[in-house]
Amino acid sequence: MRLFALHTSNSFGEKVAMALNVSLNDHEERDFEDGEHKIRPLVSVRDQDVYVIHSLHADGHESVNDKLIKLLFFISTLKDAGAARITAIVPYLCYARKDRRTKARDPLSLKYVASLFESSGLDRLVTIDVHNLQAFQNAFRCHTEHLEAQNLFMGYFKSMLDQDEELVVMSPDIGGVKRAEQFRDKMAEIISKPVGFAFMEKMRSKDVVSGELVVGNVKDKAVILLDDLISSGTTMARAAVACVRLGATSVYAVATHGAFISGANAALKEKAIKKVIVTNTIPPGRLNEELAKKKLEVLDITSFFAETIRRLHTGGSLVSLMKME
């Protein structure tokens, strides 16, 4: 097996490698003055089962597009160098939210990204908690594995919440209802008591969000607001305010991916949000230090990805991995 992590994902990759008790393999990334680059492995990959870790989010060093094209070029280079099988481990998959046409002549960006991966020679892509699972599965023709972080979140809440506290799992919009219902059912199973369910209406037009109706009872309950992504934070803040207004005792904003783009610092300061819980698929560097220290909890997902790689390499079961222990 060969395991690589591109430079801007090196910290995540090092943790995965440590959990696997292996070292990352060496590679070269070289940037040229004209903006072009080259990337190549520094070890033989011929007839090897190769795993490449790279999270496709923008940061202070590279844009989403920079990261995507570097990953695509590296996959093609590995294929040309004789790799037997190449798996891209992509903790955050870019363009996954643009999975359908909402206006005339809209692009289907997720479909186009899938085509690029397939053209590069990729054999399999692994990611976690995409925006729309059905759209993701339908977009790719190469093999895909979709992971879920819900077990990590359930373990967190099981250990830190008061046993007498009544819980409600809430989707901050109608689109996330299925994800929240699934989480609610499993949470009720592991804490051995009923867990309520709620969702909030959400309408968006030209990036202006509206809608105030909450469906479900949150009065005198702790609310887990569950979503796949926190971007600007306004959706979570709106829902938290609505819950507190209706008598919720506490509100936790929970998402696998914490992008925290412009405006997130202001939105997540909202007093109605007790805590923000995300995983480290995206480093939370955009939140200011004071807010992060006060409210943010980042759960480490790297051991989960490490075990996924181990099982893919040895032919183990991912189904059993996804079950709550």
JOWOGI-V160882 format. One record per backbone hydrogen bond with DSSP energy under -0.5 kcal/mol. CO is the residue of the C=O (numbers start at 1). NH is the residue of the N-H. If there is no record, write none. Layout:
co->CO nh->NH
co->CO nh->NH
This chain:
co->2 nh->51
co->3 nh->25
co->4 nh->53
co->6 nh->9
co->7 nh->10
co->9 nh->13
co->10 nh->14
co->11 nh->15
co->12 nh->16
co->13 nh->17
co->14 nh->18
co->15 nh->19
co->16 nh->20
co->17 nh->21
co->17 nh->22
co->18 nh->21
co->26 nh->42
co->28 nh->40
co->30 nh->38
co->32 nh->35
co->36 nh->32
co->38 nh->30
co->40 nh->28
co->45 nh->48
co->48 nh->50
co->48 nh->84
co->48 nh->85
co->49 nh->2
co->50 nh->87
co->51 nh->4
co->52 nh->54
co->52 nh->89
co->53 nh->6
co->54 nh->56
co->55 nh->57
co->62 nh->59
co->63 nh->67
co->64 nh->68
co->65 nh->69
co->66 nh->70
co->67 nh->71
co->68 nh->72
co->69 nh->73
co->70 nh->74
co->71 nh->75
co->72 nh->76
co->73 nh->77
co->74 nh->78
co->75 nh->79
co->76 nh->80
co->77 nh->81
co->78 nh->83
co->79 nh->82
co->82 nh->47
co->85 nh->50
co->86 nh->123
co->86 nh->124
co->87 nh->52
co->87 nh->89
co->88 nh->90
co->88 nh->126
co->89 nh->54
co->89 nh->91
co->91 nh->128
co->92 nh->56
co->92 nh->94
co->93 nh->96
co->95 nh->98
co->97 nh->99
co->98 nh->110
co->100 nh->102
co->103 nh->106
co->107 nh->109
co->108 nh->112
co->109 nh->113
co->110 nh->114
co->111 nh->115
co->112 nh->116
co->113 nh->117
co->114 nh->118
co->115 nh->119
co->116 nh->120
co->117 nh->121
co->117 nh->122
co->118 nh->121
co->123 nh->143
co->124 nh->88
co->125 nh->145
co->126 nh->90
co->127 nh->147
co->132 nh->136
co->133 nh->137
co->134 nh->138
co->135 nh->139
co->136 nh->140
co->143 nh->125
co->145 nh->127
co->145 nh->147
co->147 nh->129
co->149 nh->152
co->149 nh->153
co->150 nh->154
co->151 nh->155
co->152 nh->156
co->153 nh->157
co->154 nh->158
co->155 nh->159
co->156 nh->160
co->157 nh->161
co->162 nh->165
co->166 nh->222
co->167 nh->196
co->168 nh->170
co->168 nh->224
co->169 nh->198
co->170 nh->226
co->171 nh->200
co->173 nh->176
co->174 nh->177
co->176 nh->180
co->177 nh->181
co->178 nh->182
co->179 nh->183
co->180 nh->184
co->181 nh->185
co->182 nh->186
co->183 nh->187
co->184 nh->188
co->185 nh->189
co->186 nh->190
co->187 nh->191
co->188 nh->192
co->188 nh->193
co->196 nh->169
co->198 nh->171
co->199 nh->215
co->203 nh->210
co->205 nh->208
co->207 nh->209
co->208 nh->205
co->210 nh->203
co->213 nh->201
co->214 nh->216
co->215 nh->199
co->216 nh->218
co->218 nh->221
co->221 nh->249
co->221 nh->250
co->222 nh->168
co->223 nh->225
co->223 nh->252
co->224 nh->170
co->224 nh->226
co->225 nh->254
co->226 nh->172
co->227 nh->256
co->228 nh->257
co->229 nh->231
co->230 nh->259
co->230 nh->260
co->231 nh->261
co->233 nh->237
co->234 nh->238
co->235 nh->239
co->236 nh->240
co->237 nh->241
co->238 nh->242
co->239 nh->243
co->240 nh->244
co->241 nh->245
co->242 nh->246
co->243 nh->248
co->244 nh->247
co->247 nh->220
co->250 nh->223
co->251 nh->274
co->251 nh->275
co->252 nh->225
co->252 nh->254
co->253 nh->277
co->254 nh->227
co->256 nh->258
co->256 nh->279
co->256 nh->281
co->257 nh->230
co->257 nh->259
co->261 nh->264
co->263 nh->267
co->264 nh->268
co->266 nh->269
co->267 nh->270
co->270 nh->273
co->272 nh->274
co->275 nh->253
co->276 nh->297
co->277 nh->255
co->278 nh->299
co->279 nh->282
co->283 nh->285
co->284 nh->287
co->288 nh->292
co->289 nh->293
co->290 nh->294
co->291 nh->295
co->291 nh->296
co->292 nh->296
co->295 nh->276
co->297 nh->278
co->297 nh->299
co->299 nh->280
co->299 nh->301
co->301 nh->304
co->301 nh->305
co->302 nh->306
co->303 nh->307
co->304 nh->308
co->305 nh->309
co->306 nh->310
co->307 nh->311
co->308 nh->312
co->309 nh->313
co->310 nh->314
co->311 nh->315
co->311 nh->316
co->317 nh->321
co->318 nh->322
co->319 nh->323
co->320 nh->323
